[in-house]
Amino acid sequence: MTEPYRIGELELRSRLIIGTGKYASFDENRRALDASGAEMVTVAVRRVDVSTRESGSLLDHIPPEKFKILPNTAGCYTVKEAVTTAELARELLGTPLIKLEVIGDERTLFPDTPATLEAARVLIKDGFTVLPYISDDPVACMRLEEMGCAAVMPLAAPIGSGLGIRNPTNIRIILESVSCPVIVDAGVGTASDAAIAMELGCTAVLMNTGIAHSKDPVRMAHAMRLAVEAGRTAYEAGRMPRRLYAQASSPTEGRIDVP
């Protein structure tokens, strides 16, 4: 078991956070959530009805005593939209947690960095625990931490692309530049992608499409759980140095020469 980490006032052990979109049914989503071992699930406030827990609603399948809900501002393109959506989420769900998304381009779904910084500033001042989705920009991540964000969430690749980590060098620089949790968000396609993120030293991984659009979402959720755990354990163990040339695995001293 790896060491726990903190997001604001929360202490978490699972380093896998999963989403609630694109599943065939609420039941499939819940079974994938159970298989993932996740303690936190993210919910798009603008895209689902979070005002009720009646039978048939998404929240009916996510018991609050078992899972922490991380509402997000997916689908927001302006500071005003994101702030209003966050305020609505806090009122309906009773949590200061918010995954902040302010999209800058409808085609690529890349974040609008200046708008994200401004929205984060407003929300932090209003008492929110802000986890911003942001490009893999070390400077932007530094500014977000400086203003008080509880974590930074750099993308691995465009949302829903499944391309994996396109720029591991930037992720490494981000990890060296901030002290808050770094949660890779967007672009993870399969278990090896998740393992790579964790081996780099990331705190956690957030994913949705990589699980929901797999052929068997429940089995993929389990695979992602194993990958995240293995990657984190490998990071904590410390990998061997890379060498340019071969080095014999067996000792050469005391060997018996065969004529």
N, C-alpha and C positions, 0 to 999 in steps of 0.2 A: 504494500500500500504506500503510495507516494504521500508526501506531506500536503496538508490542506493549504489553501490559499484564500485570500480575502478579496471580495468585491464590495467596497463600502463597508456596511455592517455585517455582511454575510460571510460565513466561512463555508467553503465548498471543498469537497474531495474529488468529485468527478470532474475531469478536465475536458469533458465533451458536453457541449451545449447544442441542442438541436431545435429546429424550427417546426412549424405546424402547417406549412403550405404544401400544396401539390400532391398530397396523399389521396389515395382512392376513396378513403373513408376516414371518419374520426376514429373508428375502431382500429384501423391499420396504423394510424398515427400513434395511438396509445400503445399498441403492441411494439411498435418500433421504439417508442420512448422507453418502455420497460427493458427492451433488449439492449438499448444503448447504455444503460446504467446512469443516464444523465440525471442531475438534480435540478437543472434549470432548463426551461423551455421558453423560446421566444415567440411572441404572438403579435401579428400585425394589427394594430388597432383600427386602421382605416379599412381593412379588408375582411375582418370577421366581426361578428356581433359579440362584444365582450360585456354587454349589459345584462346578460342573463345566464343562469346556470341551469335552466330548464332542460329536460331531456331532449337530445338532438342538437344541442349547442356544443361548440368546441370545448368550452370550459367545463362542461359536464363530464368530460373525459380526462380532465387534468385536475385531480384533487389537490387543493392548496396545501394540505398537510404533508404531501409527499413531494411535490414539485414547486420550485420557485418560478413564478412567471416573470419573464422579462419582456414587457411590452416594447414594441418598436414603432418608429415613425415611417415605416416603409411606404412609398408612394408619395412622399412629400417632396416638393420642388422649391419651396421657399422657406425662409426662416419663420415667417408667420404661421405657415401650415404646420411645420414641425413643432413649434412651441404650443400651438393650440391642441395638436394631437397628443402631445405629452401631458398637457394639463387634463385632457379628457381621460387619458389612461390612468392618471393618478386618482382622479375622482371615482372612476368606475372600479378599479382594481385595488385601490388602497395601498399602493406601493410607490416609493420615490424612485425606483429603478426605471431607467429608460435607455433603450438602445437607440441612439440618435442617428437617423439617416436623413440627409438632405441631398437629393439626387440632382446632378448638374446636367445630365445628358440622357435623354429617353432611350437612345439606341444602345449605348454601352452601359448605362446605369452606374457610371462612375460618380463618385461623390463630388459635390460642389464644396471645395475646401474652404473658401472664405465664408460661405454661408454656414457651413458646419461649425466653424470657429465661433461665429457670431451667435448661432443658436445655442451652442454649448455654454457660452458666457451667460446668456439670459437664463438658461435652465439651472445652471449651478447657483446663480444668485438667488433663484427661487427655491432652492433647497433640494433639487433633484440629484440623484446619483447617476451620473451620465457616463454611458459607454458609447463613444462615437465610432461609427463606421467611417473609415477614412482611407485614402490612397496609401500605398506603401512609401510614404514620404516621411523620412525621419524628422525633418524640421517641423512639419505639421503635427506629428505625434509629440514632439517636445513641447510645442506651444499648448497643445491640449492638456498635457500633464501639468504644465505650469499654471494653467488657470483652474485646475482642480478636478479634472476628469478622473473617475475611479479606475479606468482602464482605457487602453486604446485598442482599436479593432481594425488593423490594416488588412486590406484585401490581399488574397493570394493571387487571384485572377478575377476577371469580370464575373459578376453574379450569375450563377447558373451555368457557367461555361464548362466546369469540370476539368479545367486545364491544369490544376495543381499550382504549386508555387512557381510563378514565372520569374521572380526576382529574389532569390534567397539572400543575395548580398544586401539588398535594402532591408530585409527582415532582420538580418544580423546587426546592421547598423542601428536599427530601431531598438533592438534588444540592448545594445550598448549605450543607447542615448537616453533611455527612460528607466525609471525604477518602478513604475506602476505595472500591473499585469498587462501583458501583450497577448491578445486573443486573435488568432488568425480567423478572418471572416470572409467568406465568399470564394468560390472557385475550386474547392476541394471536391475531387471526383471519385476517389477510391481510397482504400485503406492505406496504401503506400504514401499518398499525399499527406494524410493526417500524421503518419509516423514521421515523415520528413519535417513537418512543422514542429512537432514535439522534440525531435532530435536537435533542431536548431536552438531550442531553449524556450520556445513559446510557452506561455502559461496554460493556454487552453485553445481549443478549436471550436468554432461555431459552424454548423453546416445544416443545410436543408435539402437542396436538390440532389446532392450526391447520394443521399439515402432515399428520398421520396421517389426519384426517377430511376432507381435501380430496378432490376427485374424482380428482386425479392427484397423489399425494403426492410423487413424484420431481420433477415439474415445479414443484410448490409449494415444495419445499425449495430448488430453484434460485432461484425468485423471491424467497424470503426472504433468501437469500444476497446477491442483488443489492440488495435493499432495505436490508439492514443496512449494506452497504458504501456505498451512496449516501447514506444518512442520516448515517453517521459522517463521510463526506467533506464533506457539506454543513455539518455542525456545525463541523468544523475550518476550513472556508473562511469561515464567518461569513455569515449571511444579511443582505440589505439591510434598512435600517430600515423599519418599517411607517409609512405616511403616511395621513392621513385623506382627502386630496385627490389628484387626478391630478397627475402631473409629466411633462411631455413627454419622450419618449425622445430626440428629435433636438434639437440646440442651436437656440436661437432667435436668437442673434447671428449676423450675417453672412448672414441669409437673403435670398433674392431675392423681393421682392413682385411678384406677377403682377397686372397691371392688369385 
